[in-house]
Amino acid sequence: MSYRSDRQIVQELLPVRLFAVVIAEGIDKPDSQDARTLILWLRQAQDEILNGLDPRKAAAILRRVLRAVDMAKKPFVEANAAVAKFGLCVFYLLDCLRQNGAFGLVDESALDNVVSAVLAPDGTVTDYANIPKVDASAQKQARKMLEAFQAEGYFRGVSWE
């Protein structure tokens, strides 16, 4: 296993925690089997990333991640935006990171399962993408989210395309 800096680990965890926000705040039936499955997959994805770290270091990294996620979602909370719009922004942010080689999904991994479920063709996030004004706004907000993360030192070298 190669060395990963704390910053790199935070960057790996950010997509997991961003999707956790979408699920925790956007799911209609939090006690349903589907919700429990999504939460289990998120825990698995997080555990895979934190595997082998000293528990105190892992806790410190998770605090950094939570601060970064709170910063990213603050404009949406202040605007009382729909969770689906936040989910769409997360999609565009991760697509940008993927295009820049800063994010990838392993097929059928825990995180891939979460992303597939959240972005299902019959889901609310996808419905928002079909509204041109909302979609354009989500892309703009995703770019601002990237810039906010970069101001905190994450995703250096990633450019919005």
N, C-alpha and C positions, 0 to 999 in steps of 0.2 A: 504494500500500500504506500502510495506516495504522500509526501507532506502536503497538507492543506493549511493555509493560514486561517485565522479566525474570520477574516473578511470573506475568504472563499467559502467557508462553511455557512456564514450568514447568507451569502448570495445563493447557495444551494437550498437553504431553508425558506427563503422569501417566497418562492412560488407555492410551497406547501402551506405556509401560513396565510398567504393571500387567498388561496382557495378555501382555507378554513374559515375565513371571514365570510366568504360568499355562502358557504354551507350553513355556518352557525346562524347567520343573520337572515338568510333567504329561504331556508327550507320550511315548507308549510307544516309538516308533521315531524317534529324533532324526535319523537319517540318511535317512529316507524322503523321497520327493518331496513329500508333503503337508507335512512339517515344514519342508523347505527353502522351500516356497512361502509358508508362514505367516511364516517369518523374513524372507523377501524383502519381503512386504507390510508387516511391522513396520518394516523399514528404510526403505521408501518413505514410510510415514506419518511417521516421525521426520524424514527428510530434507525432506519438504514443510514441516514446522513450522520447521525450522532454516534453511531456504533463505534465503540473503542475509545471514546473520549472520557476523560475523568469527569465524574458527575458534576463537580463544581464548575469546571470549564464549560460543560454542556449547558448548565443552568445560566451561566453568564452570557453565553452565545444566544440562548433563547431570549434572554432579556433584551439583547441588542436587536434581535429580529422583531420582537414585539413592539419595541420603540419605533423601528423603521416602518412596520405595518401601520401602527397608529398614525404616524406622520402621513403615510400614503392615503389612508382612508379619511383623514380629517376634512379635506375639502368636500367629500361626499356626505359626510355626517352634517357638516355645516349647511350644505345646500339641501339637506333632506332628500338626497337622490335615492332612486330605487336601487336595491341591492343588485338587480339584474344589470343595471348600467355599470355599477362597479365591477361586476363579473365580466362584462364586455371589455372594459378597460384593462382588466387583468389579462384577458385573452390577447388583446393587441400588444400589451407590454411583453408578454411571453413570446409572442410571435416575433417581435422585434429582437428580443434576446436570442431566440432560436436562429434568426437570420444572421446574427452577428457571432454565432458560435458560443454564446454565453449561457445557453440553456438547451437541454435536450431531454427527451423522454425515452425511456426504455419500453418497448412494446410490452403491454400486459403487466407492467410494474404497478405498484400501488398507486403512484401518482398518475400514471397514464389512465388507470381506471377512473380516478376522480375526475380528471380533465374530460374524459369521454362522457361521463355522467352529467357533469355541469354544462357541457356544451352540446348536449344531445339535440338533434334536429327539431325535436318537439318541445324544447324547453323555453323558458322565459328569456334567457340570455340570447338565444338565437332569434326569438321574436323581436327583441330590441335591435338586433343587427339589421333587421329588415325594415326599420324605420330610418330613412336616410338622414334626417336631422339628428336623431339620437346617435346613430352610428358615427356620423362625422364628429359629434361632440365627444363621444367615447374615445375616438382616436386622438383627438386633441388632448383630452384628459390623460390618456395613457402616455403621451409624450411628456406632459408635465410631471407625471408620476416618475418616469424615467429620470427626468432632470432633477427631481427632488432626491431620488435615490443617489444619483451621481453627486449631488451636493454633499451627501453624507459619506461619500467615498466608495460607493458600491457601483458595480458595472462600469468601471472606467474603460474607456475605449469603445464603448457601445455607441453607435450613432443611429439616430432615427432615420429610416429610409422610406 
